[in-house]
Amino acid sequence: MEPFAQHNNSINIRDCGTADYRQILQLQKDLHDQRKAGSIGNTVLLVEHNPVITLGARQTANKLLADRDTLQQKGIDVVDIRRGGGTTAHNPGQFVFYPILHLGQLKLGITEYIRTLEQIGIELLAQLGVTAQRKKGFPGLWVTDKNQDSIRNTRKIASIGVRVSKQVTYHGMAINIQNDLTIFDALIPCGLENVQITSVKKETRQTNDMQQVKNHLSELLFKHFSNQPRPAIRNLSPRDTQYEIRDTPQDTLRWRYERRRLPDWLRRPAPLGEEHDKTKKLLDDLNLETICANANCPNRGECWRRGTATVLILGNICTRNCGFCSVPKGKPDPPDPTEPARLAELAEKLNLKYLVITSVDRDDLPDGGATHFRDCILEVRRQRPETKFEILTPDFRNCQPQAIEILRDALPFVFAHNVETVPSLYPKARMGGDYQLSLNLLELAKQCYPNVPTKSSIMLGLGETGSEVEQVLKDLRSVGVDRITIGQYLKPSKDSLEVVEYIAPEKFDCWKQKALQLGFDWVISAPFARSSYFAELQNAT
């Protein structure tokens, strides 16, 4: 491949996933030095940040409404930087891009460059259903109600803060897509009093696939920072972390893929074997779904060889669209009244002693699917009294007391509901969920079934911090949860969230010890741990 310096119109776009602000700031500085030296070409970093408040070079515009210690206790970092502008905030669900461009080679002045960034933001937001505009004297992008032009009647949706040294840019633009806007309660954005902050989600009541947002932006970057015709942009492969757009005489794209190599501890052979094949055939014959297949669980081969499976009732279409999951969203069919009998036949033919039953979210049903859970348990128990049960339920968003009362008729069982990740990542990982609502369900189950073990699960590797994980464990214990599984998030499909970090096995060992110290009496913490992994164990400590 030819040196970057020979491609003045090339754009190297690097997707950094979710990352700490300080880490990306250092990366910007390193790349800025390299771009000034001509050793790399124009580069743009794409990122979502862990919660952080940044203070710009304009000191009069740096206004915090909480002291730094309080913010740190809430998991919000505070960083002083040298970009233009004043105080702003970043967190997951906000899309940030940092162009590191040579303005001289692009024949752009600073003012023209900033206007180009604003235009890119305007066009990107238009693709997402939001009409944004500039506001004279107020940098960034704004959403204005019809026939209103006062700053008090507009809502800020994007911020710009740039710095230029030796004609090379860094820092950039942040656009609120679907982030938690309460972080802005801790500051006065850019020092402007009475400014409302908004997001694409708040304006449209719709969530967006952040990977698609990145793809849209990539097209716009090519359009505005290249003098060649714009070709179509292909989607990134699930394990691509970087690609580049290059102008060529043939008007094509040259792609460089940097494959994220799985660590050795996350490599497993393909599921094979007689028991695996027997289980798969039986599930197919009975027309039963499993979370093993629908979520592409990495333990499928191991569990099926043991003759066990976690069944997925109420169909394989979900009413929500969580970023970590591969189960498709849509309009589900009504509950199938024959499913309990088919499930009982599966339990009989596999000689199951322990059966885990889970389901998709069924917000379309008045009871969230609780009656169908109950009917499945009762029918299996009628035919196989010796079978024990664990249920992994949705959050029963609109009917928690009703659902818990319905399920009382099916006791005993282990009651499980997964919080999945830390609260700060809900906007992008579990967009239809509510962290507090999940805690409420687990607490209600323990109150109503005091002798029933309650259980939850959390994934690591989505960009969470250690302090956030520890707080989730404490929150779960505070509502009486007895059992916990902690595992590595692995991307189940091309449209799912990217893995931010592969967590080493030793770290999982540390989390196990922390969970035991906090009072959990059943803990599985390992890279391949999933909610139903070895669920049948009576003692997992």
Secondary structure as the mmCIF struct_conf table of DSSP 4:
data_model
#
loop_
_struct_conf.conf_type_id
_struct_conf.id
_struct_conf.beg_label_comp_id
_struct_conf.beg_label_asym_id
_struct_conf.beg_label_seq_id
_struct_conf.end_label_comp_id
_struct_conf.end_label_asym_id
_struct_conf.end_label_seq_id
HELX_RH_3T_P HELX_RH_3T_P1 PHE A 4 GLN A 6
TURN_TY1_P TURN_TY1_P1 ASN A 8 ASN A 9
STRN STRN1 ILE A 11 ALA A 19
HELX_RH_AL_P HELX_RH_AL_P1 TYR A 21 ALA A 37
TURN_TY1_P TURN_TY1_P2 GLY A 38 GLY A 38
BEND BEND1 SER A 39 ILE A 40
STRN STRN2 ASN A 42 HIS A 49
BEND BEND2 ASN A 50 PRO A 51
STRN STRN3 VAL A 52 LEU A 55
BEND BEND3 ALA A 57 ALA A 57
HELX_RH_3T_P HELX_RH_3T_P2 GLN A 59 ALA A 61
STRN STRN4 LEU A 64 LEU A 64
BEND BEND4 LEU A 65 ALA A 66
HELX_RH_AL_P HELX_RH_AL_P2 ARG A 68 GLN A 73
TURN_TY1_P TURN_TY1_P3 LYS A 74 GLY A 75
STRN STRN5 ASP A 77 ASP A 80
BEND BEND5 ARG A 83 GLY A 85
STRN STRN6 THR A 88 HIS A 90
TURN_TY1_P TURN_TY1_P4 PRO A 92 GLY A 93
STRN STRN7 GLN A 94 ILE A 100
STRN STRN8 HIS A 102 HIS A 102
HELX_RH_AL_P HELX_RH_AL_P3 LEU A 103 LEU A 106
TURN_TY1_P TURN_TY1_P5 LYS A 107 LYS A 107
HELX_RH_AL_P HELX_RH_AL_P4 ILE A 110 GLN A 127
TURN_TY1_P TURN_TY1_P6 LEU A 128 GLY A 129
STRN STRN9 GLN A 133 LYS A 135
TURN_TY1_P TURN_TY1_P7 LYS A 136 GLY A 137
STRN STRN10 PHE A 138 THR A 144
TURN_TY1_P TURN_TY1_P8 LYS A 146 ASN A 147
BEND BEND6 SER A 150 SER A 150
HELX_RH_3T_P HELX_RH_3T_P3 ILE A 151 ASN A 153
STRN STRN11 THR A 154 SER A 165
TURN_TY1_P TURN_TY1_P9 LYS A 166 GLN A 167
STRN STRN12 VAL A 168 ASN A 176
BEND BEND7 ILE A 177 GLN A 178
HELX_RH_3T_P HELX_RH_3T_P4 LEU A 181 ALA A 186
STRN STRN13 LEU A 187 LEU A 187
HELX_RH_3T_P HELX_RH_3T_P5 PRO A 189 GLY A 191
TURN_TY1_P TURN_TY1_P10 GLU A 193 ASN A 194
STRN STRN14 GLN A 196 ILE A 197
HELX_RH_AL_P HELX_RH_AL_P5 VAL A 200 THR A 204
BEND BEND8 ARG A 205 ARG A 205
HELX_RH_AL_P HELX_RH_AL_P6 MET A 210 PHE A 225
BEND BEND9 ASN A 227 GLN A 228
HELX_LH_PP_P HELX_LH_PP_P1 PRO A 231 SER A 237
TURN_TY1_P TURN_TY1_P11 PRO A 238 ARG A 239
STRN STRN15 ASP A 240 ASP A 240
STRN STRN16 GLN A 242 ILE A 245
TURN_TY1_P TURN_TY1_P12 PRO A 249 GLN A 250
STRN STRN17 ARG A 259 ARG A 259
HELX_LH_PP_P HELX_LH_PP_P2 ARG A 261 PRO A 263
HELX_RH_3T_P HELX_RH_3T_P6 ASP A 264 LEU A 266
BEND BEND10 GLY A 273 GLY A 273
HELX_RH_AL_P HELX_RH_AL_P7 GLU A 274 ASP A 285
TURN_TY1_P TURN_TY1_P13 LEU A 286 ASN A 287
STRN STRN18 GLU A 289 THR A 290
HELX_RH_AL_P HELX_RH_AL_P8 ILE A 291 ASN A 294
TURN_TY1_P TURN_TY1_P14 ALA A 295 ASN A 296
TURN_TY1_P TURN_TY1_P15 PRO A 298 ASN A 299
HELX_RH_AL_P HELX_RH_AL_P9 ARG A 300 ARG A 305
TURN_TY1_P TURN_TY1_P16 ARG A 306 GLY A 307
STRN STRN19 THR A 310 ILE A 313
BEND BEND11 LEU A 314 LEU A 314
BEND BEND12 ASN A 316 ASN A 316
STRN STRN20 CYS A 318 CYS A 318
BEND BEND13 THR A 319 ARG A 320
TURN_TY1_P TURN_TY1_P17 GLY A 323 PHE A 324
BEND BEND14 VAL A 327 VAL A 327
HELX_LH_PP_P HELX_LH_PP_P3 PRO A 328 PRO A 328
STRN STRN21 LYS A 329 LYS A 329
BEND BEND15 GLY A 330 GLY A 330
HELX_LH_PP_P HELX_LH_PP_P4 PRO A 332 PRO A 335
TURN_TY1_P TURN_TY1_P18 PRO A 337 THR A 338
HELX_RH_AL_P HELX_RH_AL_P10 GLU A 339 LEU A 350
TURN_TY1_P TURN_TY1_P19 ASN A 351 ASN A 351
BEND BEND16 LYS A 353 LYS A 353
STRN STRN22 TYR A 354 SER A 359
TURN_TY1_P TURN_TY1_P20 ASP A 363 ASP A 364
BEND BEND17 LEU A 365 LEU A 365
TURN_TY1_P TURN_TY1_P21 PRO A 366 GLY A 369
HELX_RH_AL_P HELX_RH_AL_P11 ALA A 370 GLN A 383
TURN_TY1_P TURN_TY1_P22 PRO A 385 GLU A 386
STRN STRN23 LYS A 388 LEU A 392
TURN_TY1_P TURN_TY1_P23 ARG A 397 ASN A 398
HELX_RH_AL_P HELX_RH_AL_P12 GLN A 400 LEU A 407
HELX_RH_3T_P HELX_RH_3T_P7 ARG A 408 ALA A 410
BEND BEND18 PRO A 412 PRO A 412
STRN STRN24 VAL A 414 ALA A 416
STRN STRN25 GLU A 420 GLU A 420
BEND BEND19 THR A 421 THR A 421
HELX_RH_3T_P HELX_RH_3T_P8 PRO A 423 LEU A 425
HELX_RH_AL_P HELX_RH_AL_P13 TYR A 426 ALA A 429
BEND BEND20 ARG A 430 ARG A 430
TURN_TY1_P TURN_TY1_P24 MET A 431 GLY A 432
HELX_RH_AL_P HELX_RH_AL_P14 TYR A 435 CYS A 448
TURN_TY1_P TURN_TY1_P25 PRO A 450 ASN A 451
BEND BEND21 VAL A 452 VAL A 452
STRN STRN26 THR A 454 LEU A 460
BEND BEND22 LEU A 462 GLY A 463
HELX_RH_AL_P HELX_RH_AL_P15 GLY A 466 SER A 478
TURN_TY1_P TURN_TY1_P26 VAL A 479 GLY A 480
STRN STRN27 ARG A 483 GLN A 488
BEND BEND23 SER A 493 SER A 493
TURN_TY1_P TURN_TY1_P27 LYS A 494 ASP A 495
BEND BEND24 SER A 496 SER A 496
HELX_LH_PP_P HELX_LH_PP_P5 LEU A 497 VAL A 499
HELX_LH_PP_P HELX_LH_PP_P6 TYR A 502 ALA A 504
HELX_RH_AL_P HELX_RH_AL_P16 PRO A 505 LEU A 518
TURN_TY1_P TURN_TY1_P28 GLY A 519 GLY A 519
BEND BEND25 ASP A 521 ASP A 521
STRN STRN28 TRP A 522 SER A 525
BEND BEND26 ALA A 526 ALA A 526
TURN_TY1_P TURN_TY1_P29 PRO A 527 PHE A 528
TURN_TY1_P TURN_TY1_P30 SER A 531 GLU A 536
BEND BEND27 GLN A 538 GLN A 538
#
